[in-house]
């Protein structure tokens, strides 16, 4: 009887193992393998990127301005993409916040990009180039717009440096008004009543950096996200001591890194232009004037942005886990993604050619 029970148990285990194996094979063929296949999403637009970069703004080394590219980074960041930049007279200064042995680093790993920027502004005050570009470390950050392919290499390659020098003097690399203009931050908000996390801190930060006699604007506006170009003259509108003071203020502050970074984000326009708001230029005009990406109408621009948002939604539906759950839906998303991607490339190519005609 014991042998009969052992035989039955072994047979049951074999049946369970076989059933499990068959189920895994079925799952792999119908879900896992298709998910792996559908998860391949093209993030670059190779034709547009390569053509646009090869035909970037004309100019030679003798007529082009001298440029510093100040990168706010950590040791873990990959900034190798900067080697593809073709900006003449460019010097790359990578600041590494968490490596005190790096050639360029802030006093402490604090305040996000703000402490790095103030450190540069103080240390290079007497040896500034014609133009300085302040950026984050990622090549594809969310705060570079879809109209610039969410690609910093593309954006910087198209940026009209001469117009920054001759007309803008301070230029936020992000131009969309969404979540920023015409008024975004209410400086009268308190810790018991606020919409944005930095609002209750803004008035105190303003007075600390600009002096108690400096009136605090009731509202502040401007595109986010602390990536901008600024000329030597605009930087030197303020004395070097201003940047030393703001650097030390961040170092000594007890506020969180996130709050310090966000309050400084709203003070850059005041530092370099004396204006509290950076909402004087509409998105479509800035895209055309500063990047040579010229949409014919507001409707055309909005249509493009809707396509880009659909592209981002489709990317989420094509994620590996979602494809495993529903491979057929992922397959449909992949097909639509290709159509949307092609249309984005077509529309942006037309806008780019219009700006470079």
NUGU-285510 format. One record per residue (C-alpha): y, x, z; residue in one letter; residue number from 1. Coordinates in steps of 0.5 Angstrom, whole numbers, plus 500, padded with zeros to 3 digits. Each point is the difference from the previous one (the first is absolute). Layout:
residues N
<volum <Y, X, Z>, "A", NUM>,
...
***
This chain:
residues 357
<volum <500, 500, 500>, "X", 1>,
<volum <505, 506, 502>, "X", 2>,
<volum <498, 503, 493>, "X", 3>,
<volum <502, 493, 496>, "X", 4>,
<volum <506, 499, 504>, "X", 5>,
<volum <502, 508, 498>, "X", 6>,
<volum <499, 498, 493>, "X", 7>,
<volum <504, 494, 500>, "X", 8>,
<volum <506, 503, 503>, "X", 9>,
<volum <499, 506, 495>, "X", 10>,
<volum <500, 495, 494>, "X", 11>,
<volum <506, 496, 503>, "X", 12>,
<volum <504, 507, 501>, "X", 13>,
<volum <498, 502, 492>, "X", 14>,
<volum <502, 493, 498>, "X", 15>,
<volum <507, 501, 504>, "X", 16>,
<volum <501, 507, 497>, "X", 17>,
<volum <498, 497, 493>, "X", 18>,
<volum <505, 494, 501>, "X", 19>,
<volum <506, 505, 502>, "X", 20>,
<volum <499, 505, 495>, "X", 21>,
<volum <500, 494, 495>, "X", 22>,
<volum <506, 497, 503>, "X", 23>,
<volum <503, 507, 500>, "X", 24>,
<volum <499, 501, 492>, "X", 25>,
<volum <502, 493, 499>, "X", 26>,
<volum <507, 501, 504>, "X", 27>,
<volum <501, 507, 497>, "X", 28>,
<volum <499, 497, 492>, "X", 29>,
<volum <504, 494, 501>, "X", 30>,
<volum <505, 503, 505>, "X", 31>,
<volum <500, 507, 502>, "X", 32>,
<volum <500, 503, 493>, "X", 33>,
<volum <505, 495, 497>, "X", 34>,
<volum <505, 501, 506>, "X", 35>,
<volum <500, 508, 499>, "X", 36>,
<volum <501, 499, 493>, "X", 37>,
<volum <506, 495, 501>, "X", 38>,
<volum <503, 504, 505>, "X", 39>,
<volum <502, 505, 495>, "X", 40>,
<volum <508, 498, 499>, "X", 41>,
<volum <504, 504, 496>, "X", 42>,
<volum <507, 502, 504>, "X", 43>,
<volum <503, 504, 495>, "X", 44>,
<volum <503, 498, 493>, "X", 45>,
<volum <499, 506, 497>, "X", 46>,
<volum <503, 498, 493>, "X", 47>,
<volum <507, 498, 503>, "X", 48>,
<volum <500, 506, 506>, "X", 49>,
<volum <498, 505, 495>, "X", 50>,
<volum <505, 498, 495>, "X", 51>,
<volum <506, 499, 504>, "X", 52>,
<volum <499, 506, 504>, "X", 53>,
<volum <499, 504, 494>, "X", 54>,
<volum <507, 497, 497>, "X", 55>,
<volum <504, 500, 507>, "X", 56>,
<volum <507, 501, 500>, "X", 57>,
<volum <503, 505, 495>, "X", 58>,
<volum <503, 506, 503>, "X", 59>,
<volum <499, 508, 501>, "X", 60>,
<volum <500, 504, 506>, "X", 61>,
<volum <507, 503, 499>, "X", 62>,
<volum <503, 493, 499>, "X", 63>,
<volum <496, 496, 505>, "X", 64>,
<volum <502, 500, 508>, "X", 65>,
<volum <496, 504, 505>, "X", 66>,
<volum <495, 496, 504>, "X", 67>,
<volum <497, 500, 507>, "X", 68>,
<volum <494, 495, 501>, "X", 69>,
<volum <499, 499, 507>, "X", 70>,
<volum <493, 497, 502>, "X", 71>,
<volum <499, 497, 507>, "X", 72>,
<volum <492, 501, 501>, "X", 73>,
<volum <495, 502, 505>, "X", 74>,
<volum <494, 505, 499>, "X", 75>,
<volum <495, 495, 498>, "X", 76>,
<volum <505, 498, 494>, "X", 77>,
<volum <498, 502, 493>, "X", 78>,
<volum <506, 502, 496>, "X", 79>,
<volum <497, 503, 494>, "X", 80>,
<volum <503, 495, 496>, "X", 81>,
<volum <507, 503, 500>, "X", 82>,
<volum <497, 506, 496>, "X", 83>,
<volum <500, 495, 494>, "X", 84>,
<volum <508, 499, 500>, "X", 85>,
<volum <504, 503, 495>, "X", 86>,
<volum <507, 499, 503>, "X", 87>,
<volum <504, 506, 498>, "X", 88>,
<volum <503, 505, 505>, "X", 89>,
<volum <495, 496, 505>, "X", 90>,
<volum <499, 504, 507>, "X", 91>,
<volum <494, 496, 504>, "X", 92>,
<volum <501, 500, 508>, "X", 93>,
<volum <494, 497, 503>, "X", 94>,
<volum <502, 499, 508>, "X", 95>,
<volum <493, 499, 504>, "X", 96>,
<volum <502, 496, 506>, "X", 97>,
<volum <493, 502, 504>, "X", 98>,
<volum <500, 508, 498>, "X", 99>,
<volum <505, 504, 504>, "X", 100>,
<volum <498, 506, 496>, "X", 101>,
<volum <501, 497, 493>, "X", 102>,
<volum <506, 503, 497>, "X", 103>,
<volum <504, 493, 500>, "X", 104>,
<volum <499, 496, 506>, "X", 105>,
<volum <504, 496, 505>, "X", 106>,
<volum <501, 501, 507>, "X", 107>,
<volum <495, 495, 502>, "X", 108>,
<volum <495, 496, 497>, "X", 109>,
<volum <505, 494, 501>, "X", 110>,
<volum <504, 494, 497>, "X", 111>,
<volum <496, 500, 493>, "X", 112>,
<volum <504, 502, 494>, "X", 113>,
<volum <506, 500, 504>, "X", 114>,
<volum <500, 506, 504>, "X", 115>,
<volum <498, 504, 494>, "X", 116>,
<volum <505, 498, 496>, "X", 117>,
<volum <506, 501, 506>, "X", 118>,
<volum <496, 507, 501>, "X", 119>,
<volum <501, 502, 492>, "X", 120>,
<volum <507, 497, 500>, "X", 121>,
<volum <502, 505, 506>, "X", 122>,
<volum <496, 506, 498>, "X", 123>,
<volum <502, 500, 492>, "X", 124>,
<volum <507, 497, 501>, "X", 125>,
<volum <503, 507, 498>, "X", 126>,
<volum <496, 501, 494>, "X", 127>,
<volum <499, 493, 497>, "X", 128>,
<volum <498, 499, 493>, "X", 129>,
<volum <504, 495, 495>, "X", 130>,
<volum <495, 495, 502>, "X", 131>,
<volum <495, 499, 505>, "X", 132>,
<volum <494, 495, 500>, "X", 133>,
<volum <497, 497, 506>, "X", 134>,
<volum <493, 497, 500>, "X", 135>,
<volum <493, 499, 503>, "X", 136>,
<volum <494, 503, 499>, "X", 137>,
<volum <496, 495, 496>, "X", 138>,
<volum <500, 500, 492>, "X", 139>,
<volum <498, 492, 500>, "X", 140>,
<volum <504, 497, 506>, "X", 141>,
<volum <501, 493, 501>, "X", 142>,
<volum <507, 500, 500>, "X", 143>,
<volum <501, 503, 493>, "X", 144>,
<volum <501, 494, 496>, "X", 145>,
<volum <495, 497, 495>, "X", 146>,
<volum <505, 501, 495>, "X", 147>,
<volum <499, 508, 501>, "X", 148>,
<volum <493, 499, 500>, "X", 149>,
<volum <500, 501, 507>, "X", 150>,
<volum <500, 507, 498>, "X", 151>,
<volum <504, 506, 503>, "X", 152>,
<volum <499, 505, 495>, "X", 153>,
<volum <502, 494, 494>, "X", 154>,
<volum <506, 498, 504>, "X", 155>,
<volum <503, 507, 502>, "X", 156>,
<volum <498, 502, 492>, "X", 157>,
<volum <505, 494, 498>, "X", 158>,
<volum <505, 501, 505>, "X", 159>,
<volum <507, 502, 497>, "X", 160>,
<volum <502, 505, 504>, "X", 161>,
<volum <507, 501, 496>, "X", 162>,
<volum <502, 493, 502>, "X", 163>,
<volum <498, 501, 507>, "X", 164>,
<volum <505, 506, 500>, "X", 165>,
<volum <505, 497, 496>, "X", 166>,
<volum <500, 492, 502>, "X", 167>,
<volum <496, 498, 506>, "X", 168>,
<volum <500, 507, 505>, "X", 169>,
<volum <495, 496, 504>, "X", 170>,
<volum <494, 496, 497>, "X", 171>,
<volum <495, 497, 503>, "X", 172>,
<volum <493, 501, 496>, "X", 173>,
<volum <498, 493, 501>, "X", 174>,
<volum <505, 495, 497>, "X", 175>,
<volum <496, 493, 501>, "X", 176>,
<volum <504, 495, 505>, "X", 177>,
<volum <494, 497, 503>, "X", 178>,
<volum <500, 501, 507>, "X", 179>,
<volum <507, 504, 501>, "X", 180>,
<volum <506, 496, 496>, "X", 181>,
<volum <505, 498, 501>, "X", 182>,
<volum <499, 500, 507>, "X", 183>,
<volum <493, 502, 504>, "X", 184>,
<volum <502, 502, 507>, "X", 185>,
<volum <504, 496, 505>, "X", 186>,
<volum <503, 505, 505>, "X", 187>,
<volum <502, 495, 505>, "X", 188>,
<volum <492, 498, 501>, "X", 189>,
<volum <498, 501, 507>, "X", 190>,
<volum <493, 502, 503>, "X", 191>,
<volum <498, 493, 502>, "X", 192>,
<volum <502, 498, 493>, "X", 193>,
<volum <499, 504, 493>, "X", 194>,
<volum <497, 499, 494>, "X", 195>,
<volum <499, 508, 498>, "X", 196>,
<volum <497, 504, 505>, "X", 197>,
<volum <506, 505, 499>, "X", 198>,
<volum <506, 495, 501>, "X", 199>,
<volum <501, 500, 508>, "X", 200>,
<volum <500, 508, 499>, "X", 201>,
<volum <505, 500, 494>, "X", 202>,
<volum <507, 500, 504>, "X", 203>,
<volum <498, 505, 505>, "X", 204>,
<volum <498, 505, 495>, "X", 205>,
<volum <506, 498, 495>, "X", 206>,
<volum <505, 502, 506>, "X", 207>,
<volum <495, 506, 502>, "X", 208>,
<volum <501, 503, 493>, "X", 209>,
<volum <507, 498, 498>, "X", 210>,
<volum <503, 500, 507>, "X", 211>,
<volum <502, 494, 504>, "X", 212>,
<volum <507, 499, 496>, "X", 213>,
<volum <496, 499, 494>, "X", 214>,
<volum <500, 492, 499>, "X", 215>,
<volum <492, 498, 499>, "X", 216>,
<volum <500, 495, 494>, "X", 217>,
<volum <497, 493, 502>, "X", 218>,
<volum <495, 501, 494>, "X", 219>,
<volum <497, 506, 496>, "X", 220>,
<volum <496, 499, 493>, "X", 221>,
<volum <497, 505, 495>, "X", 222>,
<volum <493, 501, 497>, "X", 223>,
<volum <495, 503, 505>, "X", 224>,
<volum <497, 506, 501>, "X", 225>,
<volum <503, 506, 501>, "X", 226>,
<volum <499, 504, 493>, "X", 227>,
<volum <507, 501, 497>, "X", 228>,
<volum <504, 505, 496>, "X", 229>,
<volum <507, 503, 502>, "X", 230>,
<volum <505, 505, 498>, "X", 231>,
<volum <502, 506, 503>, "X", 232>,
<volum <507, 497, 501>, "X", 233>,
<volum <497, 494, 503>, "X", 234>,
<volum <497, 504, 505>, "X", 235>,
<volum <506, 504, 502>, "X", 236>,
<volum <504, 494, 501>, "X", 237>,
<volum <497, 501, 507>, "X", 238>,
<volum <501, 506, 504>, "X", 239>,
<volum <494, 504, 501>, "X", 240>,
<volum <500, 498, 507>, "X", 241>,
<volum <499, 493, 499>, "X", 242>,
<volum <493, 502, 497>, "X", 243>,
<volum <498, 504, 506>, "X", 244>,
<volum <503, 495, 505>, "X", 245>,
<volum <495, 494, 496>, "X", 246>,
<volum <494, 505, 500>, "X", 247>,
<volum <501, 502, 508>, "X", 248>,
<volum <501, 492, 501>, "X", 249>,
<volum <493, 499, 497>, "X", 250>,
<volum <497, 506, 504>, "X", 251>,
<volum <502, 497, 506>, "X", 252>,
<volum <499, 493, 499>, "X", 253>,
<volum <495, 496, 504>, "X", 254>,
<volum <499, 495, 495>, "X", 255>,
<volum <494, 499, 496>, "X", 256>,
<volum <499, 504, 493>, "X", 257>,
<volum <500, 494, 496>, "X", 258>,
<volum <507, 497, 503>, "X", 259>,
<volum <503, 507, 499>, "X", 260>,
<volum <498, 500, 493>, "X", 261>,
<volum <502, 493, 499>, "X", 262>,
<volum <507, 500, 503>, "X", 263>,
<volum <502, 507, 496>, "X", 264>,
<volum <498, 496, 493>, "X", 265>,
<volum <506, 495, 501>, "X", 266>,
<volum <505, 506, 502>, "X", 267>,
<volum <499, 504, 493>, "X", 268>,
<volum <505, 496, 496>, "X", 269>,
<volum <505, 501, 506>, "X", 270>,
<volum <499, 508, 500>, "X", 271>,
<volum <501, 501, 493>, "X", 272>,
<volum <504, 495, 497>, "X", 273>,
<volum <504, 497, 506>, "X", 274>,
<volum <497, 493, 498>, "X", 275>,
<volum <496, 496, 505>, "X", 276>,
<volum <496, 496, 494>, "X", 277>,
<volum <497, 503, 494>, "X", 278>,
<volum <499, 494, 496>, "X", 279>,
<volum <506, 501, 495>, "X", 280>,
<volum <495, 501, 494>, "X", 281>,
<volum <495, 495, 498>, "X", 282>,
<volum <493, 501, 499>, "X", 283>,
<volum <500, 499, 492>, "X", 284>,
<volum <506, 504, 499>, "X", 285>,
<volum <498, 506, 504>, "X", 286>,
<volum <493, 501, 497>, "X", 287>,
<volum <504, 500, 493>, "X", 288>,
<volum <505, 505, 502>, "X", 289>,
<volum <497, 504, 505>, "X", 290>,
<volum <492, 500, 497>, "X", 291>,
<volum <501, 498, 493>, "X", 292>,
<volum <496, 494, 501>, "X", 293>,
<volum <504, 495, 497>, "X", 294>,
<volum <497, 492, 500>, "X", 295>,
<volum <504, 496, 495>, "X", 296>,
<volum <501, 494, 505>, "X", 297>,
<volum <499, 498, 508>, "X", 298>,
<volum <495, 496, 497>, "X", 299>,
<volum <496, 505, 497>, "X", 300>,
<volum <500, 505, 506>, "X", 301>,
<volum <498, 494, 504>, "X", 302>,
<volum <494, 499, 495>, "X", 303>,
<volum <498, 507, 501>, "X", 304>,
<volum <500, 500, 507>, "X", 305>,
<volum <496, 494, 501>, "X", 306>,
<volum <495, 503, 495>, "X", 307>,
<volum <500, 506, 505>, "X", 308>,
<volum <499, 496, 506>, "X", 309>,
<volum <494, 497, 496>, "X", 310>,
<volum <497, 507, 499>, "X", 311>,
<volum <500, 501, 507>, "X", 312>,
<volum <497, 494, 502>, "X", 313>,
<volum <494, 501, 495>, "X", 314>,
<volum <499, 507, 503>, "X", 315>,
<volum <499, 497, 507>, "X", 316>,
<volum <495, 495, 496>, "X", 317>,
<volum <496, 506, 497>, "X", 318>,
<volum <499, 504, 507>, "X", 319>,
<volum <493, 502, 501>, "X", 320>,
<volum <499, 496, 506>, "X", 321>,
<volum <503, 494, 496>, "X", 322>,
<volum <495, 502, 494>, "X", 323>,
<volum <494, 500, 504>, "X", 324>,
<volum <502, 493, 503>, "X", 325>,
<volum <501, 497, 493>, "X", 326>,
<volum <498, 505, 494>, "X", 327>,
<volum <502, 494, 495>, "X", 328>,
<volum <507, 499, 503>, "X", 329>,
<volum <501, 508, 500>, "X", 330>,
<volum <498, 500, 492>, "X", 331>,
<volum <505, 494, 499>, "X", 332>,
<volum <505, 504, 503>, "X", 333>,
<volum <499, 507, 497>, "X", 334>,
<volum <501, 496, 493>, "X", 335>,
<volum <506, 497, 502>, "X", 336>,
<volum <502, 507, 503>, "X", 337>,
<volum <500, 503, 493>, "X", 338>,
<volum <504, 495, 497>, "X", 339>,
<volum <505, 500, 505>, "X", 340>,
<volum <500, 508, 500>, "X", 341>,
<volum <501, 500, 493>, "X", 342>,
<volum <506, 495, 500>, "X", 343>,
<volum <503, 504, 505>, "X", 344>,
<volum <500, 506, 496>, "X", 345>,
<volum <502, 496, 494>, "X", 346>,
<volum <506, 497, 504>, "X", 347>,
<volum <502, 507, 503>, "X", 348>,
<volum <500, 504, 494>, "X", 349>,
<volum <505, 495, 496>, "X", 350>,
<volum <504, 501, 506>, "X", 351>,
<volum <500, 507, 501>, "X", 352>,
<volum <501, 501, 492>, "X", 353>,
<volum <506, 496, 501>, "X", 354>,
<volum <503, 504, 505>, "X", 355>,
<volum <498, 506, 496>, "X", 356>,
<volum <503, 498, 493>, "X", 357>,
***
